[in-house]
Amino acid sequence: MRGANTVAAAVGIVGRLGERGAPCALFGGWAEEALGITPPRPHADLDLLLPAASFESLDRLLAAAPDLAEIALKRFAHKRAFLIDGLMVEVVLVREENGTAFTWFWGDVRFEWLAPLTEACRLGGHPLSATSRENLRRYRALHRATQPWRWQDPASLVAPSGRRGIPMVMADSFKTGAAEDGKVGRGNSEAVMADLLEVRTISVSIRREWRAVYDFVRRPENFARWASGAATSLRREGGEWVADGPDGRTVLRFAGTNQFGVLDHWVTLASGAELHMPVRVVPNGSGCEVMFTLFRQPGMTDEIFARDAAWVTKDLTALKALLEA
């Protein structure tokens, strides 16, 4: 079960990191709540900024603390992520040079923060530091420029040794070089396979001609009629489709109109992470099948993955009932 993401948990984690030489500021949804930008609400994870020259102190803590489980597939030049009691914590590194604070996303995309980087806040009566209001707005406006989709690229990963593109769980067994016949050796193949995510394809049969189903589902304005959660708040703003997610404003992009039944959409979270949601509709006799491919994200527990699968099943069942009525 996902750990309780409460005020006490957030305050305790920030305090512990500070005591071990990694003083962090609240970022994302918790920062918005602490600064009074948004009202208290459930949070999916805990986002933090670490103003420091490197991740050295945090990496030492992750290596030494048995209750902190690092998420290997979220180890990037600009980020570390770990689980503590089932709660995911993501930490973004902010360096400073000549008075300018900046983050090297993926090691090669520079994002500059405004001064001051942080401001004082209180969370549950506890004095903390949070990313400043101006920087929260700046990051939200420019997060696409940080190329958030690159989290899915194995080449973006950083191993503990500093080598790029090797998941941490493979660092000890990874073998370099090619086989004598010039083909990629088994060691390389296993390392590449290590970054594959677990998937579950969920489908529903609908007794309607597939083109009619496709035409209905492809229209974002119909989402609230069958999809639950953030989809119920989906709306058009400034040329974008946006919704209210658990950690703030999310942006959705949809596959263009096509003749292949492709209904994919992409969800950019308030943190800047982008999730791909593959959806297909294919003919099945006089009716059709609607299929949703659910990816198990790094750090996701069995319970959360099962919960998300049940959520998708519920939405597809609602779609079936609506279109067969």
C-alpha positions as CSV (number, residue, x, y, z in Angstrom):
1,M,0.0,0.0,0.0
2,R,1.2,3.5,-0.8
3,G,2.7,5.2,2.2
4,A,0.7,8.0,3.8
5,N,1.7,11.3,2.2
6,T,0.7,13.4,5.1
7,V,2.0,16.8,6.5
8,A,3.8,14.8,9.2
9,A,5.5,12.6,6.6
10,A,6.5,15.5,4.5
11,V,7.9,17.5,7.4
12,G,9.7,14.4,8.8
13,I,11.4,13.6,5.5
14,V,12.5,17.1,4.9
15,G,13.9,17.3,8.4
16,R,15.7,14.0,8.1
17,L,17.3,15.0,4.8
18,G,18.5,18.3,6.3
19,E,20.0,16.6,9.3
20,R,22.0,14.4,6.9
21,G,23.5,17.2,4.9
22,A,20.8,17.4,2.1
23,P,18.6,20.4,3.1
24,C,15.7,20.5,0.7
25,A,12.9,22.9,-0.2
26,L,9.3,21.8,-0.9
27,F,8.5,21.7,-4.6
28,G,5.4,20.9,-6.7
29,G,2.1,20.3,-5.0
30,W,3.3,20.4,-1.4
31,A,5.0,23.8,-2.1
32,E,1.8,25.2,-3.5
33,E,-0.1,24.0,-0.5
34,A,2.4,25.4,2.0
35,L,2.4,28.8,0.3
36,G,-1.4,28.9,0.2
37,I,-1.5,28.8,-3.6
38,T,-3.8,25.8,-3.5
39,P,-6.0,24.4,-0.7
40,P,-5.0,21.2,1.1
41,R,-5.5,18.1,-1.0
42,P,-4.2,14.6,-1.4
43,H,-0.7,14.4,-3.0
44,A,0.7,11.5,-5.1
45,D,4.3,12.0,-4.0
46,L,6.7,14.4,-2.4
47,D,8.7,16.7,-4.7
48,L,11.7,18.6,-3.4
49,L,14.5,20.8,-4.6
50,L,18.0,20.3,-3.3
51,P,20.2,23.4,-3.6
52,A,23.7,21.9,-3.7
53,A,26.7,21.5,-5.9
54,S,26.0,17.8,-6.4
55,F,24.0,14.8,-5.1
56,E,26.9,13.6,-3.0
57,S,25.3,13.9,0.4
58,L,22.0,12.5,-0.7
59,D,23.7,9.6,-2.5
60,R,25.6,8.7,0.6
61,L,22.3,8.7,2.6
62,L,20.6,6.5,0.0
63,A,23.5,4.0,0.1
64,A,23.5,3.9,3.9
65,A,19.9,4.0,5.0
66,P,18.2,0.6,4.8
67,D,14.7,2.2,4.8
68,L,15.3,4.4,1.8
69,A,14.9,2.3,-1.4
70,E,16.3,4.2,-4.4
71,I,14.3,4.0,-7.6
72,A,16.9,3.1,-10.2
73,L,14.8,4.1,-13.2
74,K,14.5,7.6,-11.9
75,R,18.2,8.2,-11.3
76,F,19.1,11.1,-13.7
77,A,21.7,13.8,-13.8
78,H,19.1,16.2,-12.3
79,K,17.1,13.9,-10.1
80,R,17.1,11.2,-7.4
81,A,14.0,9.3,-6.3
82,F,13.4,6.9,-3.5
83,L,10.7,5.1,-1.6
84,I,10.2,5.4,2.2
85,D,7.4,3.4,3.8
86,G,5.8,3.2,0.3
87,L,5.9,7.0,-0.3
88,M,7.8,8.2,-3.4
89,V,10.1,11.2,-2.9
90,E,11.6,12.9,-5.9
91,V,14.5,15.4,-5.5
92,V,15.7,17.8,-8.2
93,L,19.2,19.2,-7.9
94,V,19.7,23.0,-8.2
95,R,23.2,24.3,-8.6
96,E,24.5,27.9,-8.4
97,E,27.1,29.7,-10.4
98,N,27.9,33.4,-10.4
99,G,24.7,34.1,-8.5
100,T,22.4,32.2,-10.9
101,A,20.6,29.1,-9.7
102,F,20.1,26.4,-12.4
103,T,19.3,22.8,-13.1
104,W,20.9,20.7,-15.8
105,F,17.9,18.5,-16.8
106,W,19.2,15.2,-18.3
107,G,22.7,16.7,-18.0
108,D,22.3,18.8,-21.1
109,V,19.2,21.0,-20.8
110,R,19.8,24.1,-18.7
111,F,16.9,25.6,-16.8
112,E,17.5,28.8,-14.8
113,W,15.6,29.6,-11.7
114,L,14.7,33.1,-10.5
115,A,16.2,34.8,-7.4
116,P,15.3,34.1,-4.7
117,L,15.0,30.4,-5.3
118,T,12.9,29.7,-2.2
119,E,10.8,31.5,0.4
120,A,9.9,30.7,3.9
121,C,6.6,28.8,4.6
122,R,4.9,26.9,7.3
123,L,3.4,23.4,6.8
124,G,1.3,22.1,9.7
125,G,2.8,24.8,11.9
126,H,6.3,23.8,11.0
127,P,8.7,26.3,9.5
128,L,10.1,25.1,6.2
129,S,11.5,26.4,2.9
130,A,9.5,26.2,-0.3
131,T,10.2,26.9,-3.9
132,S,9.2,30.5,-4.4
133,R,5.9,31.4,-6.0
134,E,7.6,33.0,-9.0
135,N,9.7,29.9,-9.6
136,L,6.7,27.6,-9.3
137,R,4.9,29.7,-12.0
138,R,8.1,29.8,-14.1
139,Y,8.6,26.0,-14.0
140,R,5.0,25.3,-14.8
141,A,5.1,27.7,-17.8
142,L,8.4,26.3,-19.1
143,H,8.4,22.7,-18.0
144,R,8.1,21.4,-21.6
145,A,11.4,23.1,-22.4
146,T,13.0,20.7,-20.0
147,Q,12.0,17.8,-22.3
148,P,10.1,15.8,-19.6
149,W,9.5,12.9,-22.0
150,R,13.2,11.9,-21.7
151,W,12.5,10.0,-18.5
152,Q,11.5,7.1,-20.7
153,D,14.8,7.1,-22.6
154,P,17.4,4.6,-21.1
155,A,20.2,6.9,-22.3
156,S,19.0,9.5,-19.7
157,L,19.8,7.2,-16.8
158,V,22.8,7.7,-14.6
159,A,24.4,4.7,-12.8
160,P,26.0,5.0,-9.4
161,S,29.4,5.0,-11.1
162,G,28.4,7.9,-13.2
163,R,28.0,5.9,-16.4
164,R,25.0,7.0,-18.5
165,G,22.2,4.6,-19.6
166,I,22.7,1.7,-17.2
167,P,19.9,1.0,-14.7
168,M,21.4,0.8,-11.2
169,V,20.1,-2.8,-10.7
170,M,22.3,-3.8,-13.7
171,A,25.5,-2.0,-12.8
172,D,27.3,-5.0,-11.3
173,S,26.4,-7.5,-14.1
174,F,26.6,-5.2,-17.1
175,K,29.2,-6.3,-19.6
176,T,30.6,-4.0,-22.3
177,G,31.8,-4.8,-25.7
178,A,30.3,-6.9,-28.5
179,A,30.4,-10.6,-29.2
180,E,33.1,-12.0,-31.5
181,D,30.7,-12.2,-34.4
182,G,30.2,-8.4,-34.2
183,K,26.7,-8.7,-32.7
184,V,25.6,-7.2,-29.4
185,G,26.6,-9.5,-26.6
186,R,24.1,-11.0,-24.1
187,G,25.3,-8.6,-21.3
188,N,24.3,-5.6,-23.3
189,S,20.9,-7.1,-24.3
190,E,20.0,-7.8,-20.7
191,A,20.9,-4.2,-19.7
192,V,18.7,-2.8,-22.3
193,M,15.8,-5.1,-21.3
194,A,16.1,-4.0,-17.7
195,D,14.4,-0.7,-18.4
196,L,11.2,-2.3,-19.8
197,L,8.2,-1.5,-17.7
198,E,5.6,-4.0,-16.7
199,V,2.4,-3.5,-18.7
200,R,-1.2,-4.7,-18.6
201,T,-3.6,-4.4,-21.5
202,I,-7.2,-3.9,-20.5
203,S,-9.9,-4.3,-23.1
204,V,-13.7,-4.1,-23.4
205,S,-16.0,-5.4,-26.1
206,I,-18.6,-2.9,-27.4
207,R,-21.5,-3.7,-29.6
208,R,-21.1,-0.7,-31.8
209,E,-19.4,-0.2,-35.2
210,W,-15.7,0.6,-34.5
211,R,-15.7,3.9,-36.4
212,A,-18.6,5.3,-34.4
213,V,-16.8,4.3,-31.1
214,Y,-13.5,5.9,-32.4
215,D,-15.3,9.1,-33.3
216,F,-16.9,9.4,-29.9
217,V,-13.7,8.6,-27.9
218,R,-11.4,10.8,-29.9
219,R,-13.2,13.9,-28.8
220,P,-11.9,15.3,-25.5
221,E,-15.2,17.0,-24.8
222,N,-16.7,13.6,-24.4
223,F,-14.2,12.3,-21.8
224,A,-16.2,13.5,-18.7
225,R,-19.1,11.4,-19.9
226,W,-17.3,8.1,-19.3
227,A,-13.8,8.7,-17.7
228,S,-13.5,9.5,-14.0
229,G,-10.8,11.2,-12.0
230,A,-9.1,14.3,-13.5
231,A,-11.1,13.7,-16.7
232,T,-14.2,15.2,-15.1
233,S,-12.5,18.6,-14.9
234,L,-11.1,18.5,-18.5
235,R,-11.5,21.8,-20.2
236,R,-10.0,24.0,-22.9
237,E,-7.6,26.8,-21.8
238,G,-5.5,28.9,-24.1
239,G,-5.3,26.3,-26.9
240,E,-4.6,23.4,-24.5
241,W,-6.7,20.7,-22.9
242,V,-6.1,20.9,-19.1
243,A,-7.5,19.1,-16.0
244,D,-7.1,19.3,-12.3
245,G,-4.9,16.5,-11.1
246,P,-4.0,15.5,-7.5
247,D,-0.9,17.6,-7.6
248,G,-2.2,20.5,-9.6
249,R,-2.8,21.4,-13.2
250,T,-2.2,18.8,-15.8
251,V,-2.0,19.2,-19.6
252,L,-3.3,16.6,-22.1
253,R,-2.4,16.0,-25.7
254,F,-4.3,13.8,-28.0
255,A,-3.4,11.8,-31.1
256,G,-4.6,13.4,-34.3
257,T,-7.6,12.1,-36.3
258,N,-6.6,9.0,-38.1
259,Q,-8.0,5.9,-39.9
260,F,-6.2,3.3,-37.7
261,G,-8.2,3.6,-34.5
262,V,-5.3,5.2,-32.6
263,L,-6.6,7.1,-29.5
264,D,-3.4,7.7,-27.6
265,H,-3.1,10.6,-25.3
266,W,-0.3,12.1,-23.3
267,V,-0.6,13.5,-19.8
268,T,1.9,16.1,-18.5
269,L,1.7,16.3,-14.7
270,A,2.3,19.4,-12.6
271,S,5.8,18.0,-11.9
272,G,6.6,18.1,-15.6
273,A,6.6,14.3,-16.0
274,E,4.8,13.1,-19.1
275,L,2.8,9.9,-19.2
276,H,1.9,8.1,-22.4
277,M,-1.6,6.5,-22.5
278,P,-1.9,4.1,-25.5
279,V,-5.5,3.4,-26.5
280,R,-6.8,1.6,-29.5
281,V,-10.1,0.6,-31.0
282,V,-10.2,-2.3,-33.5
283,P,-13.1,-4.0,-35.3
284,N,-14.5,-7.2,-33.8
285,G,-17.2,-8.6,-36.0
286,S,-20.0,-6.0,-36.1
287,G,-18.7,-4.4,-32.9
288,C,-15.3,-3.5,-31.7
289,E,-12.6,-3.8,-28.9
290,V,-11.3,-0.8,-27.0
291,M,-7.9,-1.5,-25.5
292,F,-5.9,0.5,-23.0
293,T,-2.3,-0.3,-22.3
294,L,-1.4,0.5,-18.7
295,F,2.3,0.9,-17.8
296,R,3.6,0.2,-14.3
297,Q,5.6,3.3,-13.5
298,P,8.9,3.1,-11.6
299,G,8.4,2.8,-7.9
300,M,4.7,1.8,-8.2
301,T,3.6,-0.9,-5.7
302,D,1.5,-3.9,-6.5
303,E,-1.4,-2.4,-4.8
304,I,-1.2,0.9,-6.7
305,F,-0.8,-0.9,-10.0
306,A,-3.8,-3.1,-9.3
307,R,-5.8,0.0,-8.2
308,D,-5.0,1.8,-11.5
309,A,-6.0,-1.3,-13.5
310,A,-9.3,-1.4,-11.7
311,W,-9.8,2.3,-12.4
312,V,-9.2,1.8,-16.1
313,T,-11.6,-1.2,-16.1
314,K,-14.3,0.9,-14.5
315,D,-13.9,3.7,-17.0
316,L,-14.0,1.3,-20.0
317,T,-17.1,-0.4,-18.5
318,A,-18.7,3.0,-18.3
319,L,-17.8,3.7,-21.9
320,K,-19.4,0.4,-23.0
321,A,-22.6,1.1,-21.0
322,L,-22.9,4.6,-22.5
323,L,-22.4,3.5,-26.1
324,E,-24.5,0.4,-25.9
325,A,-27.5,2.2,-24.3
